[in-house]
């Protein structure tokens, strides 16, 4: 039997090895833990498309401290009500 964590429940692999993660559906108090969990299970060369309702600047600083050069990100959309960021894990 396979166990799926809450972080993994929001991930569905796309053909290009990019997993969507819509943080808007995760309770605010669980968001950072869920995002860390999702990024922790990514393999080198895989990516996660993160969707949120605001620009997560404090989170990005935490990610920089936690993952250093092993994680890259780029904004796909940076609007006032929707932010999309592609996180890529280096191999």
C-alpha positions as CSV (number, residue, x, y, z in Angstrom):
1,X,0.0,0.0,0.0
2,X,1.3,3.5,-0.9
3,X,1.0,6.3,1.5
4,X,0.4,9.8,0.1
5,X,1.4,12.7,2.3
6,X,-0.7,15.9,2.3
7,X,2.0,17.6,0.2
8,X,2.0,14.9,-2.4
9,X,-1.8,15.0,-2.7
10,X,-1.6,18.3,-4.5
11,X,1.0,17.0,-7.0
12,X,0.0,15.5,-10.4
13,X,2.8,14.8,-12.8
14,X,2.6,16.5,-16.2
15,X,4.4,15.2,-19.3
16,X,7.3,17.6,-18.8
17,X,8.1,16.3,-15.2
18,X,6.5,19.5,-13.7
19,X,4.1,19.0,-10.8
20,X,1.4,21.6,-10.2
21,X,1.0,22.8,-6.6
22,X,-1.9,25.1,-5.9
23,X,-1.2,26.6,-2.4
24,X,-4.6,28.4,-2.4
25,X,-6.2,25.1,-1.5
26,X,-4.0,24.5,1.5
27,X,-4.8,26.0,4.9
28,X,-2.4,29.0,5.6
29,X,-0.9,27.4,8.7
30,X,0.1,24.3,6.7
31,X,1.3,26.0,3.5
32,X,5.0,26.3,4.2
33,X,5.3,22.8,5.6
34,X,3.4,21.4,2.6
35,X,5.6,23.3,0.1
36,X,8.8,22.1,1.8
37,X,7.5,18.6,1.8
38,X,6.6,18.8,-1.9
39,X,10.0,20.3,-2.8
40,X,11.8,17.7,-0.6
41,X,10.5,14.8,-2.7
42,X,11.3,16.3,-6.1
43,X,14.1,14.5,-7.9
44,X,16.9,16.3,-9.7
45,X,15.5,17.6,-13.0
46,X,11.9,17.7,-11.8
47,X,10.0,20.9,-11.3
48,X,6.9,22.2,-9.4
49,X,4.6,24.9,-10.7
50,X,3.6,26.8,-7.6
51,X,0.3,28.8,-7.6
52,X,-0.6,31.3,-4.9
53,X,-2.8,34.3,-4.2
54,X,0.1,36.5,-3.2
55,X,3.8,36.9,-3.8
56,X,5.5,34.7,-1.2
57,X,8.7,36.7,-0.6
58,X,9.3,35.4,3.0
59,X,8.9,31.9,1.7
60,X,11.5,32.5,-1.1
61,X,14.0,33.6,1.5
62,X,13.3,30.4,3.5
63,X,13.8,28.4,0.4
64,X,17.1,30.1,-0.4
65,X,18.3,29.3,3.1
66,X,17.1,25.7,3.0
67,X,18.0,24.6,-0.5
68,X,20.8,27.1,-1.6
69,X,21.9,26.5,-5.1
70,X,20.0,23.2,-5.4
71,X,16.7,24.9,-6.2
72,X,16.0,27.5,-8.9
73,X,12.9,29.5,-9.4
74,X,11.4,31.8,-12.0
75,X,8.1,33.7,-12.0
76,X,5.7,32.6,-14.7
77,X,3.0,35.2,-13.5
78,X,3.3,37.9,-10.9
79,X,0.0,39.6,-10.6
80,X,-1.8,41.2,-7.6
81,X,-4.2,38.2,-7.2
82,X,-2.3,35.3,-8.7
83,X,1.4,34.3,-8.6
84,X,2.8,31.4,-10.5
85,X,6.4,30.3,-9.9
86,X,8.3,27.4,-11.4
87,X,10.6,25.7,-8.9
88,X,13.3,23.5,-10.5
89,X,15.4,21.1,-8.5
90,X,18.9,20.7,-9.8
91,X,20.2,17.2,-10.5
